[in-house]
Amino acid sequence: MGELSTEDRNELDKGDFAFPEQRKEPLENASHVRNAIARFNQVRDVSDAERDAAWRRIKAAAKKFDVEVSEKSWQEIGD
């Protein structure tokens, strides 16, 4: 389950994204959650508060889809 078509992506609710205002990093399944973590630091033009909120959404989606997350916070990604 990799790429979403543009049509499928456009049909997602804002709440289905790690960064809902930017509609970046969908969290539709385990693969997307892992991808959102891997690409987290590539998201530009967002505040630390938006990153904090996105991290909470990613952690919730990871729990939902049984994805193990070793990082305690988004600041640990890539260390």
N, CA, C and O atoms as a GROMACS GRO file, in nm:
protein
  316
    1MET      N    1   0.085  -0.118   0.000
    1MET     CA    2   0.000   0.000   0.000
    1MET      C    3   0.088   0.123   0.000
    1MET      O    4   0.118   0.176   0.107
    2GLY      N    5   0.130   0.167  -0.111
    2GLY     CA    6   0.219   0.281  -0.116
    2GLY      C    7   0.148   0.409  -0.149
    2GLY      O    8   0.086   0.473  -0.063
    3GLU      N    9   0.156   0.446  -0.273
    3GLU     CA   10   0.109   0.576  -0.318
    3GLU      C   11  -0.043   0.584  -0.323
    3GLU      O   12  -0.113   0.489  -0.357
    4LEU      N   13  -0.092   0.701  -0.287
    4LEU     CA   14  -0.233   0.733  -0.305
    4LEU      C   15  -0.247   0.809  -0.435
    4LEU      O   16  -0.163   0.893  -0.467
    5SER      N   17  -0.351   0.781  -0.508
    5SER     CA   18  -0.378   0.860  -0.628
    5SER      C   19  -0.418   1.000  -0.583
    5SER      O   20  -0.458   1.021  -0.469
    6THR      N   21  -0.406   1.095  -0.673
    6THR     CA   22  -0.446   1.232  -0.641
    6THR      C   23  -0.591   1.235  -0.599
    6THR      O   24  -0.627   1.306  -0.505
    7GLU      N   25  -0.674   1.160  -0.667
    7GLU     CA   26  -0.817   1.156  -0.635
    7GLU      C   27  -0.839   1.101  -0.494
    7GLU      O   28  -0.914   1.159  -0.415
    8ASP      N   29  -0.772   0.989  -0.462
    8ASP     CA   30  -0.787   0.930  -0.328
    8ASP      C   31  -0.735   1.025  -0.221
    8ASP      O   32  -0.796   1.039  -0.115
    9ARG      N   33  -0.623   1.090  -0.249
    9ARG     CA   34  -0.564   1.184  -0.152
    9ARG      C   35  -0.659   1.301  -0.127
    9ARG      O   36  -0.675   1.345  -0.013
   10ASN      N   37  -0.721   1.351  -0.233
   10ASN     CA   38  -0.813   1.464  -0.221
   10ASN      C   39  -0.939   1.429  -0.143
   10ASN      O   40  -1.004   1.516  -0.086
   11GLU      N   41  -0.974   1.300  -0.140
   11GLU     CA   42  -1.093   1.256  -0.069
   11GLU      C   43  -1.069   1.237   0.081
   11GLU      O   44  -1.164   1.224   0.158
   12LEU      N   45  -0.943   1.235   0.122
   12LEU     CA   46  -0.914   1.218   0.264
   12LEU      C   47  -0.953   1.342   0.342
   12LEU      O   48  -0.941   1.454   0.293
   13ASP      N   49  -1.000   1.321   0.465
   13ASP     CA   50  -1.027   1.432   0.555
   13ASP      C   51  -0.895   1.492   0.601
   13ASP      O   52  -0.792   1.424   0.601
   14LYS      N   53  -0.898   1.618   0.640
   14LYS     CA   54  -0.777   1.683   0.691
   14LYS      C   55  -0.718   1.606   0.808
   14LYS      O   56  -0.596   1.599   0.824
   15GLY      N   57  -0.804   1.549   0.889
   15GLY     CA   58  -0.758   1.475   1.006
   15GLY      C   59  -0.686   1.346   0.975
   15GLY      O   60  -0.630   1.282   1.064
   16ASP      N   61  -0.684   1.307   0.849
   16ASP     CA   62  -0.615   1.184   0.807
   16ASP      C   63  -0.470   1.209   0.771
   16ASP      O   64  -0.401   1.120   0.722
   17PHE      N   65  -0.422   1.331   0.795
   17PHE     CA   66  -0.285   1.367   0.764
   17PHE      C   67  -0.210   1.403   0.891
   17PHE      O   68  -0.268   1.454   0.986
   18ALA      N   69  -0.080   1.376   0.892
   18ALA     CA   70   0.003   1.418   1.004
   18ALA      C   71   0.005   1.570   1.013
   18ALA      O   72  -0.001   1.628   1.122
   19PHE      N   73   0.013   1.635   0.897
   19PHE     CA   74   0.012   1.781   0.889
   19PHE      C   75  -0.115   1.822   0.813
   19PHE      O   76  -0.111   1.843   0.692
   20PRO      N   77  -0.227   1.834   0.884
   20PRO     CA   78  -0.356   1.854   0.816
   20PRO      C   79  -0.368   1.985   0.739
   20PRO      O   80  -0.430   1.987   0.632
   21GLU      N   81  -0.313   2.093   0.789
   21GLU     CA   82  -0.326   2.221   0.718
   21GLU      C   83  -0.254   2.219   0.584
   21GLU      O   84  -0.299   2.281   0.488
   22GLN      N   85  -0.144   2.146   0.578
   22GLN     CA   86  -0.067   2.135   0.455
   22GLN      C   87  -0.108   2.012   0.374
   22GLN      O   88  -0.066   1.994   0.259
   23ARG      N   89  -0.192   1.927   0.434
   23ARG     CA   90  -0.234   1.801   0.373
   23ARG      C   91  -0.112   1.718   0.333
   23ARG      O   92  -0.103   1.665   0.222
   24LYS      N   93  -0.018   1.708   0.428
   24LYS     CA   94   0.104   1.632   0.403
   24LYS      C   95   0.110   1.513   0.497
   24LYS      O   96   0.066   1.519   0.612
   25GLU      N   97   0.166   1.406   0.446
   25GLU     CA   98   0.188   1.281   0.518
   25GLU      C   99   0.059   1.215   0.565
   25GLU      O  100   0.023   1.221   0.682
   26PRO      N  101  -0.011   1.150   0.470
   26PRO     CA  102  -0.133   1.078   0.507
   26PRO      C  103  -0.101   0.964   0.602
   26PRO      O  104   0.009   0.908   0.601
   27LEU      N  105  -0.199   0.930   0.684
   27LEU     CA  106  -0.182   0.826   0.787
   27LEU      C  107  -0.291   0.720   0.771
   27LEU      O  108  -0.362   0.688   0.866
   28GLU      N  109  -0.303   0.667   0.652
   28GLU     CA  110  -0.411   0.575   0.619
   28GLU      C  111  -0.385   0.429   0.652
   28GLU      O  112  -0.479   0.350   0.663
   29ASN      N  113  -0.259   0.392   0.670
   29ASN     CA  114  -0.225   0.253   0.698
   29ASN      C  115  -0.084   0.247   0.755
   29ASN      O  116  -0.018   0.350   0.767
   30ALA      N  117  -0.038   0.129   0.789
   30ALA     CA  118   0.094   0.114   0.851
   30ALA      C  119   0.205   0.165   0.761
   30ALA      O  120   0.299   0.228   0.808
   31SER      N  121   0.196   0.138   0.633
   31SER     CA  122   0.298   0.185   0.539
   31SER      C  123   0.307   0.336   0.537
   31SER      O  124   0.416   0.393   0.536
   32HIS      N  125   0.192   0.402   0.537
   32HIS     CA  126   0.191   0.549   0.537
   32HIS      C  127   0.245   0.604   0.669
   32HIS      O  128   0.311   0.708   0.669
   33VAL      N  129   0.218   0.537   0.779
   33VAL     CA  130   0.270   0.582   0.908
   33VAL      C  131   0.422   0.574   0.907
   33VAL      O  132   0.490   0.669   0.947
   34ARG      N  133   0.476   0.462   0.861
   34ARG     CA  134   0.623   0.448   0.854
   34ARG      C  135   0.682   0.553   0.762
   34ARG      O  136   0.788   0.610   0.791
   35ASN      N  137   0.615   0.580   0.651
   35ASN     CA  138   0.662   0.681   0.557
   35ASN      C  139   0.656   0.821   0.619
   35ASN      O  140   0.747   0.902   0.598
   36ALA      N  141   0.552   0.850   0.695
   36ALA     CA  142   0.539   0.981   0.760
   36ALA      C  143   0.654   1.003   0.858
   36ALA      O  144   0.704   1.114   0.871
   37ILE      N  145   0.694   0.898   0.927
   37ILE     CA  146   0.807   0.910   1.020
   37ILE      C  147   0.936   0.933   0.942
   37ILE      O  148   1.016   1.020   0.976
   38ALA      N  149   0.955   0.854   0.838
   38ALA     CA  150   1.078   0.865   0.758
   38ALA      C  151   1.092   1.001   0.692
   38ALA      O  152   1.203   1.052   0.678
   39ARG      N  153   0.980   1.061   0.652
   39ARG     CA  154   0.984   1.187   0.579
   39ARG      C  155   0.955   1.309   0.667
   39ARG      O  156   0.948   1.421   0.618
   40PHE      N  157   0.939   1.286   0.796
   40PHE     CA  158   0.897   1.392   0.888
   40PHE      C  159   0.983   1.517   0.875
   40PHE      O  160   0.930   1.628   0.868
   41ASN      N  161   1.114   1.501   0.873
   41ASN     CA  162   1.204   1.616   0.868
   41ASN      C  163   1.209   1.683   0.730
   41ASN      O  164   1.271   1.789   0.716
   42GLN      N  165   1.147   1.624   0.631
   42GLN     CA  166   1.142   1.684   0.497
   42GLN      C  167   1.028   1.783   0.480
   42GLN      O  168   1.024   1.858   0.383
   43VAL      N  169   0.934   1.784   0.574
   43VAL     CA  170   0.820   1.876   0.568
   43VAL      C  171   0.871   2.015   0.603
   43VAL      O  172   0.930   2.035   0.709
   44ARG      N  173   0.847   2.109   0.515
   44ARG     CA  174   0.897   2.246   0.531
   44ARG      C  175   0.784   2.342   0.566
   44ARG      O  176   0.666   2.312   0.547
   45ASP      N  177   0.823   2.457   0.617
   45ASP     CA  178   0.730   2.567   0.646
   45ASP      C  179   0.622   2.530   0.746
   45ASP      O  180   0.505   2.567   0.730
   46VAL      N  181   0.662   2.457   0.850
   46VAL     CA  182   0.570   2.428   0.960
   46VAL      C  183   0.640   2.466   1.091
   46VAL      O  184   0.762   2.459   1.102
   47SER      N  185   0.561   2.506   1.188
   47SER     CA  186   0.614   2.548   1.317
   47SER      C  187   0.643   2.425   1.404
   47SER      O  188   0.600   2.314   1.374
   48ASP      N  189   0.715   2.449   1.512
   48ASP     CA  190   0.739   2.341   1.608
   48ASP      C  191   0.608   2.294   1.670
   48ASP      O  192   0.592   2.175   1.698
   49ALA      N  193   0.514   2.386   1.691
   49ALA     CA  194   0.383   2.347   1.744
   49ALA      C  195   0.311   2.254   1.646
   49ALA      O  196   0.248   2.157   1.688
   50GLU      N  197   0.321   2.283   1.517
   50GLU     CA  198   0.259   2.195   1.416
   50GLU      C  199   0.330   2.060   1.414
   50GLU      O  200   0.265   1.957   1.397
   51ARG      N  201   0.461   2.060   1.431
   51ARG     CA  202   0.536   1.934   1.437
   51ARG      C  203   0.495   1.853   1.561
   51ARG      O  204   0.479   1.731   1.554
   52ASP      N  205   0.479   1.921   1.674
   52ASP     CA  206   0.434   1.852   1.796
   52ASP      C  207   0.298   1.785   1.773
   52ASP      O  208   0.279   1.670   1.811
   53ALA      N  209   0.206   1.858   1.713
   53ALA     CA  210   0.072   1.804   1.686
   53ALA      C  211   0.080   1.689   1.585
   53ALA      O  212   0.012   1.588   1.601
   54ALA      N  213   0.162   1.706   1.482
   54ALA     CA  214   0.178   1.600   1.382
   54ALA      C  215   0.236   1.474   1.446
   54ALA      O  216   0.192   1.363   1.415
   55TRP      N  217   0.332   1.491   1.536
   55TRP     CA  218   0.392   1.377   1.603
   55TRP      C  219   0.287   1.302   1.686
   55TRP      O  220   0.286   1.179   1.690
   56ARG      N  221   0.200   1.376   1.754
   56ARG     CA  222   0.092   1.311   1.831
   56ARG      C  223   0.001   1.230   1.738
   56ARG      O  224  -0.039   1.119   1.771
   57ARG      N  225  -0.031   1.287   1.621
   57ARG     CA  226  -0.117   1.214   1.526
   57ARG      C  227  -0.045   1.090   1.472
   57ARG      O  228  -0.107   0.985   1.456
   58ILE      N  229   0.084   1.102   1.445
   58ILE     CA  230   0.161   0.988   1.396
   58ILE      C  231   0.166   0.879   1.502
   58ILE      O  232   0.147   0.761   1.471
   59LYS      N  233   0.191   0.917   1.628
   59LYS     CA  234   0.196   0.817   1.736
   59LYS      C  235   0.061   0.746   1.751
   59LYS      O  236   0.057   0.625   1.773
   60ALA      N  237  -0.048   0.820   1.741
   60ALA     CA  238  -0.181   0.760   1.752
   60ALA      C  239  -0.205   0.663   1.636
   60ALA      O  240  -0.257   0.553   1.656
   61ALA      N  241  -0.168   0.704   1.515
   61ALA     CA  242  -0.185   0.617   1.398
   61ALA      C  243  -0.094   0.495   1.409
   61ALA      O  244  -0.134   0.385   1.371
   62ALA      N  245   0.026   0.513   1.461
   62ALA     CA  246   0.118   0.400   1.479
   62ALA      C  247   0.056   0.297   1.573
   62ALA      O  248   0.064   0.176   1.549
   63LYS      N  249  -0.003   0.344   1.680
   63LYS     CA  250  -0.069   0.253   1.774
   63LYS      C  251  -0.185   0.181   1.706
   63LYS      O  252  -0.202   0.060   1.721
   64LYS      N  253  -0.264   0.255   1.631
   64LYS     CA  254  -0.379   0.198   1.561
   64LYS      C  255  -0.338   0.088   1.463
   64LYS      O  256  -0.404  -0.015   1.454
   65PHE      N  257  -0.227   0.112   1.390
   65PHE     CA  258  -0.183   0.017   1.286
   65PHE      C  259  -0.070  -0.074   1.334
   65PHE      O  260  -0.008  -0.144   1.253
   66ASP      N  261  -0.043  -0.073   1.465
   66ASP     CA  262   0.058  -0.160   1.525
   66ASP      C  263   0.196  -0.140   1.463
   66ASP      O  264   0.264  -0.236   1.426
   67VAL      N  265   0.236  -0.014   1.452
   67VAL     CA  266   0.368   0.021   1.401
   67VAL      C  267   0.454   0.060   1.520
   67VAL      O  268   0.417   0.147   1.599
   68GLU      N  269   0.569  -0.004   1.533
   68GLU     CA  270   0.659   0.028   1.643
   68GLU      C  271   0.733   0.158   1.614
   68GLU      O  272   0.790   0.176   1.506
   69VAL      N  273   0.732   0.248   1.711
   69VAL     CA  274   0.803   0.375   1.700
   69VAL      C  275   0.903   0.382   1.815
   69VAL      O  276   0.864   0.382   1.932
   70SER      N  277   1.030   0.387   1.781
   70SER     CA  278   1.133   0.387   1.886
   70SER      C  279   1.161   0.528   1.939
   70SER      O  280   1.204   0.544   2.053
   71GLU      N  281   1.137   0.629   1.857
   71GLU     CA  282   1.162   0.767   1.899
   71GLU      C  283   1.056   0.812   2.000
   71GLU      O  284   0.938   0.782   1.984
   72LYS      N  285   1.100   0.884   2.101
   72LYS     CA  286   1.008   0.938   2.201
   72LYS      C  287   0.948   1.071   2.155
   72LYS      O  288   0.838   1.108   2.196
   73SER      N  289   1.022   1.143   2.070
   73SER     CA  290   0.974   1.270   2.019
   73SER      C  291   1.023   1.289   1.875
   73SER      O  292   1.112   1.216   1.829
   74TRP      N  293   0.966   1.385   1.805
   74TRP     CA  294   1.007   1.407   1.667
   74TRP      C  295   1.150   1.460   1.658
   74TRP      O  296   1.214   1.446   1.553
   75GLN      N  297   1.201   1.519   1.764
   75GLN     CA  298   1.337   1.571   1.763
   75GLN      C  299   1.440   1.458   1.756
   75GLN      O  300   1.555   1.483   1.720
   76GLU      N  301   1.402   1.337   1.790
   76GLU     CA  302   1.491   1.221   1.786
   76GLU      C  303   1.500   1.157   1.649
   76GLU      O  304   1.586   1.071   1.627
   77ILE      N  305   1.415   1.196   1.557
   77ILE     CA  306   1.415   1.133   1.425
   77ILE      C  307   1.546   1.166   1.355
   77ILE      O  308   1.586   1.282   1.346
   78GLY      N  309   1.610   1.063   1.305
   78GLY     CA  310   1.733   1.081   1.231
   78GLY      C  311   1.858   1.083   1.316
   78GLY      O  312   1.968   1.098   1.265
   79ASP      N  313   1.842   1.066   1.448
   79ASP     CA  314   1.960   1.062   1.535
   79ASP      C  315   2.029   0.929   1.525
   79ASP      O  316   2.130   0.906   1.591
   0.00000   0.00000   0.00000
